[in-house]
């Protein structure tokens, strides 16, 4: 295989044939126009990705194959993007990486993890391939971890290094199984419950605290509440009859950073079932319903009988 | 197998542990603030790597989850006694270097020293609860041998190392004390110190 950089000028000789020998060049079995030939040499200017392929040279009269190569056009690797994180503290942490731009040819990644003077093994995950994980041999260490990722391909090499403290990369996965339910007979309450992320190994010794955010769909402003223990909370200031969107995030109680937000769940507080009204009552009901409008949190109860639940 | 704990001892222990967790949590917050102020005031680089300083107890531990309760308490106690002496030394050096130039830092150092002493006493109480002799009390009077005379810069680096390790120890102590309050899988009751991993 012959590797060349995008934009390079490439010259191929027809094996041992003289410069002035009569030859024919093909790419992927198709004849190449003579304008690309300089004597028996094939000259490709400013090669592009599309010019990757199998190039063959045949002696003019006998059609003997004199030369064949596979041309792979690509780029040397740019500095890789590396990220390390512990979502299962204190078991260990994982590092994952990607290249900011494709190289169009095969790349080899090599990662080294050093803790103080100790080399640590980064066990590759089968899937995804660009990830490996490291087991903490020591906890509560002030010695920093140094992770170096080197990427190599036929056209070049690059690397990136991360240095961090054990605590700094602790970031749990979002809470799971978030459920929000109305509370019967309580038009301003919603009951929210969730579970610790299943990836967090020992919530008892390493308890998580949580951050709940919620807002009615019709507003942009979130309301937040931080909860230092337990995996449920009752919202008591919901706007009656309005559909809410709710999310939860988690963090180790003592160290690290907040998880991403959980999947959003929706819920609408309990509303009174509309009673079976006589015709006269219905008429007065309909006229009062059409004039009601949405207002800031009511201190006195506003019955919005006109609205149909869930419309 | 140690005799099962009496309910009152278990209750007392749980109370001491939860108060200890709060104390260690507060101590950690104060130490982190002190560390920031110390780095700035001493003109140090916050990301500087500091080699292990002799006499400073390292919080780093292997197979932490396999330690027994007694091991946890004894290692904690030894560490906080050492920090008590180290912080007292730092306070003295602080006053020598700066006199009253930076009262704030001195006061913060003294406050942390007080918390460390209180926490050490708390650990001793927990050990007494388990009718375990408090180690090394006899040497307590004369305290550890005075550290060698260091240059000003060496003193600063050692101070950085002390505060960094202390911040890590505070987190470790919170985890250790939580382990002590964990019910043992078999009985569901809090195990005696000797057994509790």
Interface residues (C-beta under 8 A of the other chain):
Chain A: X90 X137 X138 X139 X140 X141 X142 X143 X144 X163 X167 X204 X205 X206 X207 X254 X255
Chain B: X25 X28 X47 X49 X50 X58 X59 X60 X61 X62 X64 X65 X161 X164 X165 X168 X169 X171 X172 X174 X175 X178 X179 X182
